[in-house]
Amino acid sequence: MYIKTLLMWLKKMKIKHLYIASIVFLSACAAPTSSYELLNEKKDKHGYIFYQNEQTHLHVDDLKDKLILPAEGYVVPEYLNLLPNAKREYRSGHHMGVDFSAPLNHPIRAVYDGIVVRSNGYQKDVDIDTYNSFLEISAKVGKTPEDIYNFILLGKSVVIDHGYSLTTKFRTITVYSHLSSIPDDIIAGSVVAQGDVIGFSGNTGTSSGALQNKKGAHLHWEIFFDDSKGRYFIGQNIPTELLKNNIDLLFEQ
């Protein structure tokens, strides 16, 4: 109301240059989206692994023919809840990886050469009450705290640093989670080659793991890309309808 009155006064007083300037300024402020957002919406994201902006993104061509499936015989699922960006209401977060439906104790392979950063094969699941208390904390915080995610919800896991060998644009790491067990020689500092067995699929870090049963075994696999501005995950800002196809291209040999 005050803005409308000001514009009417400027017009009445015939302060033409101020009137026009005010209209232009207020129109810009009222714009529903920025030019970047409009650009981002129109961008064709076929084949992109993630897309942060025009300067920060990664196309499958940058990684073509380099990776193998972490669970041989098990492909990228079609169900959207098993792909990146899916909501995880029970822990106040979002999925940042791919859930491969590998059964209990299926061999899990390094997707590329690298150095092991973390291996916690001796970690034990907390009891279900403690597990649920961590989820309650996440709900209060409004997101999953990194410590709860990394040291409770991922269960037994292996993290591999691929440095800049996959792409010179980003430092790359892969994460293999919910493992039932990890070989004794897979420890921090171990050098692994593509195809080496670095663990076996399981359900650790899940509610089933906390209940000490054998349900829900699978591999939760993540790949992250680091630069000086931050960390990006596979499928980030990729439209739902392109997600599976773009990730499939990553493993196409």
Secondary structure, 3 states (H helix, E strand, C coil): CHHHHHHHHHHHCCCHHHHHHHHHHHHHHHCCCCHHHHHHHHCCCCCEEEECCCCCEEEHHHCCCCCCCCCCCCCCCCCHHHCCCCEEHHHCEECCCEEECCCCCCEEECCCCEEEEEECCCCCCCCHHHHHHHHHHHHHHCCCCHHHHHHHHCCEEEEEEEECCCCCCCEEEEEEEEEEECCCCCCCCCEECCCCEEEEEECCCCHHHHCCCCCCCEEEEEEEEEECCEEEECCCCCCHHHHHHHHHHHHCC
